[in-house]
Amino acid sequence: MSGGFSTTSLRIAWIGFHQEGIPALQGLRDAGVPLVAVITLDEPAAAKRCATAEYSDVLEGWNVPLHHVHNINDEQTVQHLSEMNLDLLLVIGWSQILSSAALATARIGAIGAHASLLPHNRGSAPINWAIIRGETTTGNTLIWLANNVDEGQIIDQIEFPISPYDTCDTLYQKVAESNHTMIQRVLPKLLSGERPGVPQPPSDKPLLARRRPADGLLDWHQSAVNVYNFIRALTRPYPGAFSFVDGRRWIIQSAALLPGSRESDVPGTVIGSVVSPVAESCGHVVACGSGCVLILEIEADDGTILKGSSLSNCDWTGKVWANE
């Protein structure tokens, strides 16, 4: 085996659909690590998820079978996994919780990643929640998957900051890079017969709630900081923060945080347009519960996008963004 992994061979299968898994999977390919199979979502299931990736592109020229499944826990899929006679499952960028039956199909166990510094932010959408809550640090944790959600032993962790300029997309790029790094670090240990891992510190914090598209409704009575964080936490490739003006629903894909604590206007009121020769600077200033944000790009449900002069030229001054 090339790439520095040259001891005991393992029968490994990969499970994933999210973009965050692509660098790690490419790393296995580049290192010459043989995989028994790659399992990803079928088209109907993938269409309901955000940030899906086309894994067949990564497998081009790599002699690895690609299997599409609707549910990793259905009887047929678990039986298929059992027939592969696996030593290890790598579950990176996957939203379905593996059942005890699915986990039992790998002799050594299943390794997954969770985009937080466990045990902090266990549960759903940890990156999105971290930005919404205004956290300034997050990270990624490689763990042994267990029957309880995000409670397996910790194999490795990488910490990184959340800057005011980050969005959910830029942070997931850091998650993807750290997945690659941690998989590369643990593989030599696994191939030499080790099973690294330490128990998680105890935590009584509840699991993060699952986020749905309807949860993106903006509350303009929040402070400008909170509104800004909400927008950048939910932008592409996620469903986005949304509001209504003139009775039309718009997803707010990009905004800027303005200084000051203006509170004299009704929250959601368009204060006026910002015009500039620099298209990326154009937009609408909107009042929040305290302070203002500059809306830079909006997108309607029919795909219409307004940004630059097409947005700043909209005569919405004095109109109010509302819940419907």
C-alpha positions in Angstrom: 0.0 0.0 0.0 1.3 3.4 -0.9 1.2 6.7 0.9 2.8 5.5 4.1 0.1 3.1 5.2 1.8 -0.3 4.9 0.9 -2.6 7.8 -2.2 -4.7 8.4 -4.8 -4.2 5.7 -8.4 -3.5 6.8 -11.7 -3.9 5.0 -13.0 -0.4 5.1 -16.2 1.1 3.7 -17.0 4.8 3.5 -20.4 6.4 4.2 -21.1 10.0 3.3 -23.0 12.5 1.1 -22.0 15.9 2.4 -19.3 18.1 0.9 -17.4 18.1 4.2 -16.3 14.5 3.5 -14.8 15.1 0.1 -11.2 16.1 1.1 -10.9 13.1 3.4 -12.1 10.7 0.8 -9.7 12.2 -1.7 -7.0 11.8 0.8 -7.7 8.0 1.0 -7.6 7.8 -2.7 -4.3 9.7 -3.0 -2.8 7.5 -0.3 -3.8 4.3 -2.1 -6.0 3.1 0.8 -8.3 0.4 -0.7 -12.0 0.7 0.1 -14.5 -2.1 -0.1 -17.2 0.3 -1.0 -18.5 3.9 -0.8 -22.1 4.3 0.3 -24.0 7.5 -0.4 -27.6 8.7 -0.6 -29.8 7.9 -3.5 -31.2 10.9 -5.5 -34.6 11.3 -3.7 -32.9 11.3 -0.3 -30.1 13.6 -1.4 -32.5 16.1 -2.8 -33.8 16.7 0.7 -30.3 17.4 2.1 -28.1 20.5 2.0 -24.5 20.6 0.7 -24.7 17.2 -1.0 -21.7 16.2 -3.1 -21.4 13.9 -6.1 -19.2 11.1 -4.8 -18.9 9.4 -8.2 -16.6 12.3 -9.3 -14.2 11.5 -6.5 -14.2 7.8 -7.4 -13.5 8.3 -11.1 -10.4 6.2 -11.9 -10.5 4.5 -8.5 -11.7 0.9 -8.5 -14.2 1.3 -5.7 -17.9 0.3 -6.0 -20.4 3.1 -5.3 -23.7 2.1 -3.7 -26.7 4.5 -3.4 -29.1 3.9 -0.4 -32.2 5.7 0.8 -31.7 4.7 4.5 -28.6 3.3 6.0 -30.6 1.5 8.6 -33.1 -0.4 6.4 -32.9 -4.2 6.5 -31.6 -4.6 3.0 -28.8 -2.0 3.5 -27.7 -3.5 6.8 -27.6 -7.0 5.3 -25.5 -5.6 2.4 -23.0 -4.1 4.9 -22.9 -7.4 6.8 -22.0 -9.3 3.6 -19.0 -7.0 3.0 -17.3 -8.5 6.0 -16.0 -5.1 7.2 -13.4 -4.2 9.7 -14.2 -0.5 9.8 -16.8 2.0 8.7 -15.8 5.6 8.1 -18.9 7.8 8.4 -18.0 11.3 7.4 -20.7 13.8 6.3 -23.8 11.7 7.0 -27.0 12.8 8.7 -28.7 9.5 9.4 -27.9 8.1 12.9 -26.6 4.6 12.4 -28.6 1.9 14.3 -26.9 -0.6 16.5 -27.4 -3.2 13.8 -25.6 -1.0 11.2 -22.8 -0.2 13.7 -22.4 -3.9 14.4 -21.5 -4.7 10.7 -17.9 -3.5 11.3 -15.7 -5.7 13.4 -13.6 -2.8 14.9 -16.3 -0.2 14.8 -17.4 2.9 13.0 -15.6 6.3 13.1 -17.5 9.5 12.5 -17.0 13.2 12.8 -19.0 15.9 14.5 -18.4 19.6 13.7 -17.9 20.9 17.2 -15.5 20.4 20.1 -17.4 17.6 21.8 -19.0 17.4 24.2 -19.9 21.0 23.5 -22.7 21.4 20.9 -23.8 17.8 20.6 -26.7 17.3 18.2 -27.9 18.8 14.9 -26.4 21.6 12.8 -23.5 22.5 15.2 -21.9 24.9 12.8 -25.1 26.8 12.1 -25.9 27.0 15.8 -22.4 28.1 16.8 -22.7 31.1 14.4 -26.2 32.0 15.4 -25.2 32.0 19.1 -22.2 34.3 18.4 -19.6 31.8 19.5 -16.0 32.7 18.5 -14.5 29.2 18.6 -15.5 25.9 17.3 -13.8 22.8 15.8 -14.3 19.3 14.7 -14.1 16.0 16.6 -13.3 12.5 15.3 -15.2 9.9 17.4 -16.1 6.3 17.6 -19.8 6.1 16.9 -21.9 4.8 19.7 -25.6 4.0 20.2 -26.1 7.4 21.9 -25.9 10.5 19.7 -22.4 12.1 19.6 -21.3 10.3 22.8 -18.6 8.0 21.5 -15.0 8.0 22.5 -13.0 10.9 21.2 -10.2 10.0 18.8 -9.0 13.4 17.7 -10.0 17.1 17.8 -9.1 20.2 15.8 -10.1 23.7 17.0 -10.5 26.7 14.8 -11.8 30.3 15.4 -15.1 31.7 14.1 -14.3 35.2 12.7 -16.9 37.9 12.1 -16.2 37.2 8.4 -17.1 33.5 8.4 -20.3 32.0 7.1 -21.6 28.4 7.5 -19.9 27.7 4.1 -16.4 28.9 5.1 -16.6 27.1 8.4 -17.6 23.8 6.7 -14.6 24.2 4.5 -12.5 24.2 7.7 -14.4 21.2 8.9 -13.7 19.4 5.6 -10.0 20.2 5.8 -9.9 19.0 9.4 -11.7 15.7 8.5 -8.9 15.1 6.0 -6.2 15.8 8.6 -7.7 13.7 11.4 -8.4 10.7 9.1 -4.8 10.8 7.9 -3.5 10.9 11.5 -5.6 8.0 12.7 -5.2 5.6 9.8 -1.6 4.5 10.6 -2.7 3.7 14.1 -5.7 1.7 13.0 -3.6 -0.2 10.4 -1.1 -1.1 13.1 -3.7 -2.6 15.3 -4.4 0.3 17.7 -7.9 1.5 18.6 -7.2 5.1 19.9 -9.9 6.9 21.9 -10.7 8.5 25.2 -14.1 8.9 26.9 -15.8 12.3 26.5 -16.0 14.5 29.5 -19.5 14.4 31.1 -22.0 17.0 30.0 -25.6 17.6 30.9 -26.3 20.1 28.1 -29.2 19.1 25.9 -28.7 18.1 22.2 -28.9 20.9 19.7 -32.3 21.0 18.0 -32.6 20.0 14.4 -33.0 23.0 12.1 -35.6 23.1 9.3 -36.0 25.6 6.5 -39.0 27.2 8.3 -36.7 28.1 11.2 -34.9 30.6 9.0 -37.6 33.3 9.5 -35.8 36.5 10.6 -36.8 38.4 13.7 -35.9 42.0 13.0 -36.5 42.9 16.7 -33.2 41.1 17.5 -30.0 43.2 17.7 -28.2 43.9 14.5 -25.4 41.6 15.7 -27.9 38.7 16.1 -29.5 39.4 12.8 -26.1 39.5 11.0 -25.1 36.2 12.7 -28.4 34.6 11.8 -28.0 35.5 8.1 -24.4 34.3 7.8 -25.2 31.1 9.7 -27.9 30.0 7.2 -26.7 31.2 3.9 -25.8 29.0 0.9 -25.6 26.0 0.8 -28.3 26.0 3.4 -31.9 27.2 3.0 -31.2 30.7 4.2 -32.6 33.3 6.5 -35.8 34.9 5.0 -38.2 37.7 5.4 -41.0 39.4 3.4 -41.2 42.8 1.8 -44.2 44.0 -0.4 -45.7 40.6 0.3 -42.9 38.7 -1.4 -40.6 36.2 0.3 -36.9 36.8 -0.1 -33.9 34.8 1.2 -31.2 37.1 2.5 -28.0 35.5 1.3 -25.5 38.2 2.4 -25.4 41.2 4.7 -22.9 43.5 6.5 -23.0 44.6 10.1 -23.0 48.4 10.5 -21.7 50.3 13.5 -23.9 52.2 15.9 -27.0 51.5 18.0 -29.8 53.3 16.1 -33.1 52.4 17.7 -35.4 55.2 16.4 -37.0 53.2 13.5 -39.4 50.3 13.5 -37.4 47.0 13.3 -37.3 45.8 9.7 -37.7 49.3 8.2 -35.6 50.1 5.1 -33.6 53.2 6.1 -32.3 53.7 2.5 -30.1 52.5 -0.2 -26.3 52.4 -0.3 -24.8 53.1 -3.7 -21.2 52.6 -4.8 -19.1 52.0 -7.9 -18.2 48.8 -6.1 -21.1 46.5 -6.8 -20.5 44.3 -3.8 -21.0 47.4 -1.5 -24.5 48.3 -2.8 -27.6 47.4 -0.9 -30.3 48.4 1.6 -29.8 49.5 5.2 -32.4 47.9 7.4 -33.2 48.8 11.1 -33.0 46.1 13.7 -34.1 46.0 17.4 -30.8 47.9 18.0 -28.5 48.9 15.2 -28.7 48.2 11.5 -27.5 45.8 8.9 -26.8 46.4 5.2 -28.5 43.8 3.0 -26.2 42.9 0.1 -27.9 40.0 -1.7 -31.4 38.6 -1.7 -32.9 35.7 -3.6 -36.6 35.0 -4.3 -38.2 31.6 -4.4 -38.3 31.7 -8.2 -34.5 32.1 -8.3 -34.5 35.9 -8.9 -31.3 37.4 -7.4 -31.0 41.1 -6.5 -27.6 42.5 -5.6 -25.4 45.4 -6.5 -27.2 48.2 -8.3 -30.2 45.9 -9.0 -30.8 45.9 -5.3 -29.9 49.4 -4.3 -32.1 50.8 -7.1 -35.2 49.1 -5.6 -37.3 51.9 -4.2 -38.1 50.3 -0.8 -37.1 53.1 1.5 -39.6 53.3 4.4 -41.0 49.9 3.7 -40.8 47.3 6.4 -39.5 43.7 6.2 -42.0 41.6 8.0 -43.0 38.0 8.9 -45.4 37.7 5.9 
